[in-house]
Each structure stands twice: as structure tokens, then as C-alpha cells.
Amino acid sequence: MAEEEKPDICVIGGGAAGIAVATAAAQAGVPVVLVEKSALGGANLAMALPAKALIAAADRFADLRSGPALGVTGAPLQVNFGKVHEHIQSVREAAAANISAERLSALGVTVINDAGRFTDERTVVAGDRTIRARRFVVAAGATSQTSDLPGLDTVDTLTLRTIFDAPRKMTHLLVLGAGRRGLELAQAYNRLGVDTTVIDQGPALAEDDPELAALVLERLRSEGVRIRDTATIEGFARRRGGIRVTLGGGGDADDLAVDGSHLLLAGDDSPAVDDLGLDNAGITYDPNGIQVDKTLRTTNRRVYAIGDSVAGPNAENRAASQAQQAVRSILFRRATRGKAAVLASLALTDPGLAAVGLDDGAARGAYKDVRVLRLPFTENDLAQAERTTMGMIKVIATRGGQILGAAAVGRQAGETIGLWSLAIAGRFNLRTFESFHPPYPSRAEATRRIAAALDGPGLTPLWQRRIIELLRKLG
């Protein structure tokens, strides 16, 4: 006989968003069941954290190689891919321990390791368990998207979830997808001694500010990463020792065939919702994800959907924000009020690329008087001392100083954009930074200087100039 659970909340999906909901509910003393068919941790544990561990190894190697420019030399450097693999796995294991079923159970979460599926509007079945909850939260995550490119189904491929399981060095990695994730890994593997070629039918970093994206692409190309964007892909085929990608567009035959030992699919993910029985529960969805309202409720009022199950960017901070919103709505039985969350994005390339708020195009479409302020890191003393001057901060504001958006490309771009995220969330005016004096030397100095540029030479408001002129005349 099937065992029946009657919690207040049933969460389907044990990724970052699902775990956030389950732990918050349990800590509030609310009975909660978490259903996950695979390992806990989701995309964070499978992709994001291993990628960061790999990138950290590659960045450390690149820093050591840059030593001679600072007068520091040493023995020839080497990369041991077996040790890099061990580093990645140890990071995974440490993170997994923090979200294990045992730890969640100790917090009061009932964990069911099985696939969950709706059988009607208020019932989920997972293995031999029947769950009838007051509210459900779908946080099922996403899965690697398939492609209908000719011949792709005939060759072996790696995904962003499987590439970190290979401990041996690859000869030539082909990356299909020139978005942030594809370029992050292409640069990291290239720095560790693997030939890399990135191929995309669209432009590289298409969703980013072209002015800042150009700086990232310039660095990657200078390091030896081959980027074949806006390419016509005619087909994939097996070849001895690997894979061949045939590109169209004319030119020499050698230019039309790109050979590699491994192929990584680094395109967008798709919501993993097809096997959840959503039709049985009266939940509307499409290939982009589950349809939700402003409170994250689905067309079934008992069910919420968050994270990668909902259309939008695959990002941990978005999932965390939506988890918080869903918990508040469920526990307090009313829609969350207040400002929308301010979410920044980050590419872990070197230089990094981070952004928050509106870009200049969107800002000019929404506001009449927009100013774009820029400060290159060549004007930052710490960047000069570290020889990391590539990049800039770019801020979009109204003439009155309202901050509409900001972006940074350069070393520690994510840390830089954090301050601007707070400024936008807190509705700070640029002039708020007049009293901001960070320690010297630091990259934060760039924030102060770019804020001061709002009233730079020739830009001081007319009324202020008249007061200054009057005071000068008075002696």
C-alpha cells in the first residue's frame, strides 16, 4: 500500500531554488517534503560550481605565467589534469555535504529520492509515496537542450553537466555555443593547454553590451581561443580520433572543416517539465517553461513555479530571489509586495563581464535624458600596479543622477558590480557617492570617480555655476 504524506508544502526539485524553499519552510516550523529524482544540488552542483573550480585553476595558472611581466620568474609551469580533476571533485564533495539529505532531514525536511509526478490538481506521486500538500512548488530545473543540426545526433557530445567527469586532457575541444558559459570554459581549457574552437551561428556574447563584449572577445582571441561566430554550420561527422564540423560560407576547404577531439554543447538549457504530469494538475506550460503570474503562481492556484522551470535566464540569484518570494507568499498567504529584485549577471571570463539594470539602448528607449559614463581601468592605480588594466566601468544614469544600469568588464567584475546592484536596489542617486571614500588603492575608487563624472568639466548645473560665480565676486 502506498504511503501517504500530507505536508503543508511539497517541493519538486532539489536544486538551489528547491532547497532554498524547503529549508526556509522547515526553519519556520512548516512540514515540508522535497522530491528529487537525482542528486541534490541541481545545476549548481553539476555545472556552476565545477566550472568555477576549473576556471580558478586556469586563472591561477595564467597568473603564474604572467609573473615575468612583474619581474617574477620560476621553474617551468605544468598542468596535471588528473590533479585538476581531483580539485573539481573535492569542491563538489564539499558543497554536496552542505546540502545532503541527512543535513536537510536534520533541519526538518522530508527528502524523497524519486521522480515526482502530478496525478491530479492536488496530488503528487513519487515512487511508492502519495503526497497531498496544501501548496506545491515546482523547481525542477532545466536540462541540456537538443539541436536538430544535421549530423549532430551521429557524434559523441559532452554537455555542461558531463564535461567535468573527464579527468584526461583533451586534444582539441570544440565548443558549440558562444554565449557566456561556452566562452568561460573555452578560455579555461585553453589556458590549461587544450586547443579550443568556439562555433556559433549567431554573434558571440549576443546578449551582452557589444562595447564591453568586444573587450572580452579581444582577450580570448589574443590568448589563442578560436571564435567562429556568425558561422553557417552545415553538418557534423565522425572522423578518426574525433569529430569534424563543416561550415559553409565559401573560402578555402581547410577553413570550412574544423576538426576536434571532443564536442561540448554549450547552448541554452530548456525547462525540465515534460515528465511532471502538469496537464493532470491543470498547469499551463510551453517550451519556454511554466506560465506564472506576478506572485509566481501557476494556472493551478495551489502550485507555484520558480527557477529554471520558469522562462527567464538560468541564474542562481534569480532562483534564490524567486524562492524567497514563493516562501513569503505561501507562509503569509498574500502576494509579496515591494520592489522587484535587482539581479546582476556575470560571465566568469578574464576579463570578467558583469551587468545590472538597463543598458544604454533600453535606457534611451525608456527615458528622455540619459547619460552614459565610462571609466577605463587604465585610470585605476591598483589595476596599474597589478597589470590588470583591461576593461572599464560603464554607468547609465539620468541627468539628475538616477542610476538606471551599470556594467563592468575587467578583473573582479562581479565584485565591482555588486556595489552598483546595491545602489540600484536602494535607489541611490549618483551623488550619494560624493561621500564614498574607499581605501587606497582599490578598484572601488573607480566607482567614486565615475560617480563624480556626472558633474564633470562643463557639466555642473547652471544654477550651481551661478552660485559659484556670485561667491567669487563677493571675494
VOLO-73213 format. One record per residue (C-alpha): x, z, y. Coordinates in steps of 0.001 Angstrom, whole numbers, plus 524288, in hexadecimal, padded with zeros to 5 digits. Each point is the difference from the previous one (the first is absolute). Layout:
# VOLO-73213
XZY;...
# end
This chain:
# VOLO-73213
800008000080000;805327FC3080D61;8047C80B2580895;7F91E800CF80D21;8063E803CB80CF6;7F7FF8037F80C15;809BD801AC80B33;7FD037FEFC80E69;809887F4A28014D;8051F7F5F37F663;80BBD7F80D8046D;8031B7F33C7F909;80E577FCD8801D3;80C13808A17FFC2;8080A7F97680A86;8038F805F380D28;7F2347FEEC80573;7F933805537F3F4;8095280B677FE6E;7FE808036080E69;7F132800CF7FE8A;8009D807BB7F34C;809C380A23804D9;7F90F801D880D0B;7F316802397F90D;805F9809587F610;806BF807E680AA1;7F2D18015C806C1;7FA8C805E67F37B;7F7F17F40D7FC5D;7FF557FBC47F192;806937F2BD7FEDF;803487F6907F4FF;80ACB7F5D280145;7FF577F42E7F6F2;80C327F7967FE3D;8028F7F6A97F4C8;80E9A7FE7180289;80AEA8088580560;7FCCD8085F80BC4;806127FBAB80CC5;7FAFC7F215800C4;806FF7F61580876;8081A80A6D806C9;806A88041A7F373;800397F25E7FA17;804707F82A80BD9;802068069780D1B;808E880B297FBFA;8088A7F8157F689;8015F7F58F80A6D;8048780A13809DC;809AF805827F618;8058F7F25E7FD89;800977FD2580E92;806F280CF880252;80A8B7FC287F640;801637F29580643;8009A805AC80DBB;80A5E809D47FBFD;808377F5027FA4B;7FE457F7EA80C5E;8041080B9A8086C;80C4F801E97F7F3;803447F19B8011D;7FEBD800D380EC6;80A8F80A768009A;80B287F6EF80427;7F8C27FCB780C96;8011D80E618037A;80E0F801067FB71;7FCC4805FA7F2C6;805047F9A27F391;800CA804117F1D9;800667FB667F1EE;7F8677F3CE7FC10;7F18D803327FED2;7F85D7FD527F394;7F1B7800567FBFA;7FC3C805C87F2DC;7F2267FB347FD6D;7FE558098A7F4E3;8029A80B4180950;7F7137FA1A80A52;7F5607FF4E7F5A5;8025C80E437FC83;7FECB8039080E65;7F2EF7F8F480104;7FABD806767F3B8;8045680D9680455;7F8D57FE4380CE6;7F3D57FBDD7F888;800E380BB07F6EC;8019D8099E80B27;7F42D7FA8680710;7F7E87FF6E7F383;8024980E817FDAF;7F9628030A80CF1;7F3787F9047FBE9;7FFBB802AD7F16D;7F34A802D07F8E2;804D580DD67FD83;802438028680E68;7F2EC7FA27803E3;7F932808107F58B;8067080C348056F;7FA0B7FCA280D30;7F28E7FF1F7F9D6;7FEC37F15A7FD7C;7FAA07FB887F2E3;808397F4297FC3D;7FAA57F5F57F665;809F87F60B7FB49;7F6F87F4A87FCD5;7F9617F4478062F;7F3F180363807E6;7F4217F749800FC;7F2CB8018580688;7F45E7FF167F6CF;7F5CE8024F80A7C;7FF188045480E2A;8042F80E037FD61;807627FFB77F322;80DF37FC8A7FC22;804D07FF7D7F20B;80E81802277FD11;8036F7FFE07F192;7F76980A1F7F979;7FC948069280CF0;7F3997FDB4807D0;8014E803C980E5E;7F4308025B8089D;804F5803F980D49;7F99D802AA80D0A;8094D7F64E80669;809B07F5ED7FAFA;80C3A7FAAB80699;8058C7F30B7FB47;80EA97FF8880278;8039F7F6B87F515;80B3E7F9888072D;8044C7F1EC7FEC8;806497F6FC7F640;8099C7F4C680143;7F9027F3B88041D;800C87F4187F741;802857F2678053D;7FB727F29A7FB98;80C9F7F92E803FC;803297F57E7F5E6;80876804CA7F4CC;8009580E1C8047B;7F8C98046E7F3DA;80A667F9B77F767;80B9580813804CF;803B780E4C7FEEB;7FDC78078C80C7D;802CE80D57805AB;7F6B58076B808E3;8023880A7C80A16;7FC2F809A87F55D;8091D7FB207F537;80C627FBA7806E6;8057380DD9800AF;7FFC08015F7F13B;80B2C7F63B7FE45;80D1D8074F7FFF7;8089D7F3E17FEDA;804DF7F7EC80B45;7F8BB7F3468023B;8077F7F380802BF;7F6DD7F99A809D5;7F3208061B803F8;7F5587F70A804FE;7F5F38072A8084B;7F2B97F99A80188;7FA8D8057F80C9D;806BE8017780D3F;7F82A80B91804A6;8059280D62802A6;800F18048C7F1F4;8064C7F3817FB3E;80A427FFF880AB9;802FA80E7F7FE62;803867FE227F1BD;806D67F30380242;8093780647809C7;8024480BF57F778;8036F7F83D7F3CC;808517F693807F9;807CB80B69805A0;80247804F57F233;805E27F2F77FBF4;7F4527F8417FAE0;7FDE07F24380555;7F25D7FF98805D3;7F7097F52280478;7F2DA802AC80651;7F5917F5797FF1D;7F3007FF8C806F7;7F6557F5618036C;7FD44806D580CE9;8091A8054180A86;8086380BE87FD32;7FAC380CD38058D;7F3D77F8AF80421;7F87D80C6380377;80A7D8056C808FF;8038C7FD9E80E31;807B27F3197FF96;809A7804B480A4F;803CE80BDF7F7ED;7FEB57F96B7F2C3;80A0B7F5EA80450;80A4380ABD80165;7FD90804DC7F229;800997F2567FA51;80C847FD258077D;8068280BDF7F9DE;7FB5E7FCCD7F233;804DF7F214800F2;80D06804698057C;801A7808E77F425;7FD9D7F4BE7F6A5;7F194801247FC9E;7FA877F23C7FEB9;7F2757FF0F80603;7F80F7F3D77FCE6;7F36B8026F8077C;7F57E7F60C8039F;803DC7F94C7F352;7F7857F7AB7F749;800AC805597F22E;7FD977F5367F62A;80231807AA7F38C;80724809C47F774;806C97FD387F32C;8087F806B47F60A;80E317FC2A7FF8F;80B698049D7F807;8037480D75804DB;7F4BF8014980968;7F5F67F9538087E;7FF667F3EB8088F;7F75A7FED680BFB;7FD737F243804F7;7FD6B7FE7980E75;7FA597F437806F6;802857FA8080D65;80ABA7F5F47FE13;80EAE801978010A;80AAB800557F5C4;7FC3E802A27F1F8;8089F80C2580003;7F8098056780B4C;7F32E7FE037F8B9;803A0807BC7F3D5;802E380E878012B;80529806547F39E;8001D80E7F7FD63;80166809AE7F4F7;7F4118083F80398;7F38D7FE00807CC;7F99680B03807A5;7F1DF7FEA280463;7FFB78070B80D16;7F3227FB5A80582;7F426807F0803DD;7F913808E17F66A;7F17E7FF4F7FCE3;7F6C380BAD7FE93;7FF2A804DA7F1E9;7F130801587FFAC;7FB487F5CD7F645;7FF4C809357F44C;7F96780B93806A0;7F1E07FC237FD20;7FCEA7FF7E80E83;7F4197F7597FDB7;7FA2480AB27F777;8013A8097280B62;7FA647F6C880A4B;80CF87FEBE80713;802A47F3698076E;80DAD7FA477FF4D;8075F7F31B800E6;80E047FB607FD69;8047E8072B80C4D;7FB0980D1B7FB3B;7F44F8090F80050;7F6CD7FF1A80B98;7FF8280CBD807C8;7FA35804A180CDF;806FD8077C80AD4;7FF1980C867F813;806137F92B7F41D;7F346800B27F85D;7FC987F4A87F722;7F2927F9F07FE3B;7FDBF80B447F684;7FED180BC080908;805C4809097F5B2;80C8D7F82C7FF3C;80B5D7FEB680973;80B3A7F6507FEE1;80D928019780600;80DE17FAD87FFA8;8034B7F3187F998;7F2387FF297FA4B;7FB757FC6E80DC4;803D67F3D68079C;80BB180256808CE;80EB8801D37FF79;805F38068F7F404;8063080BB6806AA;801A080E3F7FC4B;7FCD58051480DA1;7F3307F85A80002;7FC7D805A97F2B7;8034080DC880497;7F7D67FE6D80C4C;7F44E7FAFC7F867;8015680ACE7F5E1;7FF4F80A1180ADB;7F4287F950805F9;7F8C87FF547F2F6;802A780E557FCCD;7FADA8048280D23;7F3D17F7C67FE81;7FD3B805017F23A;802EA80E5E80269;7F8F38011A80D07;7F5327F62C7FCD6;8013A7F8AC80CB1;807577F44180500;80D868029180551;8001B7FF6C80EBE;80B217FD4F80944;80A247F59E80276;804247F63F7F5BB;80CF4802F77F97F;80C087F9C880603;807837F9AD7F4E3;80DBE7FA9E80149;806177F6087F6E3;80E217FEF27FB95;808B17F6177F94D;80BBF806627F95C;809147F4C0802FD;80C94801E1807AB;7FD597FF4280B2E;7F3138069D7FD76;7F3827FAFB80621;7F53180961803EF;7F3C57FE6D8083C;7F3FF807688046F;7F4327FC4880814;7FDE87F2A88063E;809FF7F52880128;8010C7F86180CB5;7F6BA7F5317FB93;7F526809597FC23;8023F8084F80C1F;7FEBB7F47680933;7F3697FC2A7F941;7FA2F80D838024B;805B58040B80D2E;8018D7F8ED80CE6;80CBF805C2804EF;80A028018E7F52B;80E65802E480160;80A1A7FDE07F547;80BEE808BD800FD;80C557FDBD7F806;80C9B8076F7FE3E;80ABB7FA917F72D;807FA809C07F836;80C437FA3A805FF;7FC8A808F080B72;7FFBE80C217F761;80CBF807A87FF45;7FDB8805757F256;7FD637F2597FABF;80CA77FB6B80628;8078980B5B7FA0C;7FA867FD057F27F;800F47F1278019F;7F1827FEA97FD1F;7FBD97F91680C6B;7F7867F56E7F9F4;7F1D58014C80412;7F74D8053880AC2;7F42A8080E8038A;7F43E7F89080517;7F49B807008066A;7F2E87FA5A8041C;7F9208074080B06;7F68E7FE0480B18;805587FFD880DCD;7FABC80DC68017C;80842804A07F48B;7F607800CE7F4F1;8079B7FD887F372;7F9697F5727F7DD;80A4E7FD797F5B3;80E53801137FCB7;809A67FA0A7F68A;80E21802547FCA4;809F17F80F7F89A;80CE7806907FCF6;8065280B847F92C;7F63480B067FD44;7F4A87F7D580511;7F65D808887F89A;804D280C53806BD;7FF977F93180D24;7F2107FB517FE58;7FB7180D947FBF1;800F3804D380E02;7F8397F456804E6;7F5AB8024B7F587;7FE5380DD080523;7FF5C7FAEB80DEE;7F51C7F66A7FCB6;7F88D809F47F7B9;80107809EB80B0E;7FC937F5D280A38;80C61802E88078C;8030B7F83880C22;80D927FA05800E8;80292808D480B97;7FEAF80B9E7F6CE;80DC37FCAF7FB97;805748028680DA8;8026380E177FBCB;805037FC277F280;80EB1802327FF3F;804F87FEC57F1FA;80D9D8045C7FBE2;80B637F702802E3;803B17F77A7F94E;7F3C27FC547F876;7F72A7F4757FDAC;7F4FF8079680659;806A27FD2F80CF0;7FB0B7F2227FEA4;7F21B8053C80026;8025D806F780CE1;806887F43B8061C;7F59D7F6397FC0F;7F57D808FA80554;80749800AB80CED;7FFEB7F1238009B;7F1628000B802DF;80355802C480E30;80D0E7F9307FFCD;806827F87E80B29;7F5AB7F94C80834;7F4F0805DA7F7F1;7FDD080CE080709;7F1AD800648043E;7FDA67FC0980E3B;7FA6280D38803D6;80C1D806F17FAE6;808F47F6A180749;7F898802C680CA5;8019980EB67FE32;80E827FE267FD67;801777F79380C1F;7F8CE80A0280852;8088280B297FB35;80C2A7F7FD802B1;7FBAE7FDFC80E0D;7FD8280E8180186;80E088028F7FC22;
# end
